[in-house]
Amino acid sequence: MDNDSSIAQIAAMLREEADRLGPGARLPSSREIMRRHNVSPVTVSRAIGQLTAEGRVVTRPGSGAFVAQRVSRAQDAADLSWQTVALGDRVVDEGPVSMLLGAAAEGVVPLTGGYLRPGLRPDRQLAAAAARAVRRPDAWAMPPLTGLLELRRWFATQAGGDMTAADALIVSGGQAALTHAFRALTAPGTPILVETPTYPGALAAAKAAGLRATAVPMDRDGVRPELLAEAFAVTGARVFFCQPTLHNPTGATLSLERREQVLQVARAAGAFVVEDDFARYLTEQPPPSLASMDQHGTVVHIVSLTKILSPSMRVAAVIARGPAAHRLRASQLVESFFVARPLQETALEFVGSPAWRRHLATVHAEIMTRRDALAAALAARMPEAEPHLLPAGGMHLWVRLPAEVDENALVEAARRNGVLVSPGRMYYPSEPPGPRIRVTHMAAAHLAELGEGVRRLAEALSEATAVGSPRTWRS
């Protein structure tokens, strides 16, 4: 009776015996185990050897087998190091995105974030819209795979031009839209062009899709079309990701002339433009979308309701035409089937109600008030820190720091001083031109807290400058 099952049975019996007796106790002798269970010496020896390998038993020649002292939980944890080899080098750095989504601790002023503060969110109106939505017929039934027809039509109308409901696909938020677009439009291992600086979530999504982000420089008016053309020629890329309206983080908005130039450059390169129109509802008069100016299927347009309504309103649209649209629909289908119908119905109820326009007006007024307050506080307390520009909307100011400031030291000093800001480094796909921070005005509870945050930041800047390292940045 020396087969594997017999060994396993004896080993299981000895484990139970060891647990019952406790550390240091002596197990029955091999002779006793053989007598009780009618097994051979080999079976007993191998069973005890198995428990010894597990660290449950120690043997003492001439004395027998004893229950081992149990090691601590940390030492007893499974060894998962094998996974490093199996997973390879496809590492996605979620740190920047986690930083942007993190909540501030009690007493800390958040000059970070990308969503409306709680008091500005239309929570009651959304709740009322949700209550109406779930009373609709078939509210809990499976929706059309591409999204509710009326919602797709609404998004297509918002994009402008000759877009129709057939061109729109409803997805779970802007980040999911980026993931679908990057995976559908180009193959792993290929380059993708991005503005520099750019949204860290886009860089993370591109890396997760196996793409290599290549930087295209910007100025105060947005991406530079002549350098975009050069980047296409040098890299052979077939996708350009951009945020042409209230660009994150700089706040730049492309002029109509540059929008036409970007489309011409992309068409000449035989490439797609992924237009992330995330800030369309964060300004009173948004310019025409790139999609509305496109007649050739060049633009894949992304727009979301999350920024203007709530972090949990994970409803966005991807608008595209031709084979690209088919690939995007396939990506959505195989990954998540569809967006939950009650959420789509709620979004449709809200944007079709008078509360939508009232909410837009309230948010636009609040944005301008807070933008001006932030700019004034920075000018008064941190005149050496220069905003890139004063955007016509959005939630942020992009601030250039003096060349001698250590950006990481400033961000850490600010955190110790009770204020959070976003380090500029994480917005760059390659080496940054100098120290920068992104400062958000929409997360603070009120204007007084916003001013207090700038005061704390100014103190941190003084501290970082006083202990600053030698000049290593160039502007």
HELIX and SHEET records of a PDB file:
HELIX    1   1 ASP A    4  LEU A   21  1                                  18    
HELIX    2   2 SER A   30  HIS A   37  1                                   8    
HELIX    3   3 PRO A   41  GLU A   54  1                                  14    
HELIX    4   4 ARG A   73  ASP A   76  1                                   4    
HELIX    5   5 TRP A   82  LEU A   87  1                                   6    
HELIX    6   6 GLY A   95  LEU A  101  1                                   7    
HELIX    7   7 PRO A  118  LEU A  120  5                                   3    
HELIX    8   8 ASP A  123  ALA A  133  1                                  11    
HELIX    9   9 LEU A  149  ALA A  159  1                                  11    
HELIX   10  10 ALA A  165  ASP A  167  5                                   3    
HELIX   11  11 GLY A  173  LEU A  185  1                                  13    
HELIX   12  12 PRO A  200  ALA A  208  1                                   9    
HELIX   13  13 PRO A  225  THR A  235  1                                  11    
HELIX   14  14 LEU A  256  ALA A  269  1                                  14    
HELIX   15  15 ALA A  291  MET A  293  5                                   3    
HELIX   16  16 PRO A  323  SER A  336  1                                  14    
HELIX   17  17 ARG A  341  VAL A  351  1                                  11    
HELIX   18  18 PRO A  354  ARG A  381  1                                  28    
HELIX   19  19 GLU A  407  ARG A  416  1                                  10    
HELIX   20  20 GLY A  424  TYR A  427  5                                   4    
HELIX   21  21 LEU A  447  ALA A  466  1                                  20    
SHEET    1   A 2 VAL A  57  ARG A  60  0                                        
SHEET    2   A 2 GLY A  64  VAL A  67 -1                                        
SHEET    1   B 2 VAL A 109  PRO A 110  0                                        
SHEET    2   B 2 VAL A 419  LEU A 420  1                                        
SHEET    1   C 8 ALA A 168  VAL A 171  0                                        
SHEET    2   C 8 ALA A 316  ILE A 319 -1                                        
SHEET    3   C 8 VAL A 299  SER A 304 -1                                        
SHEET    4   C 8 PHE A 272  ASP A 276  1                                        
SHEET    5   C 8 VAL A 239  CYS A 242  1                                        
SHEET    6   C 8 PRO A 191  THR A 196  1                                        
SHEET    7   C 8 ARG A 212  ASP A 219  1                                        
SHEET    8   C 8 GLY A 222  VAL A 223 -1                                        
SHEET    1   D 4 GLU A 386  PRO A 387  0                                        
SHEET    2   D 4 HIS A 396  ARG A 400 -1                                        
SHEET    3   D 4 ARG A 436  THR A 440 -1                                        
SHEET    4   D 4 SER A 422  PRO A 423 -1                                        
END                                                                             
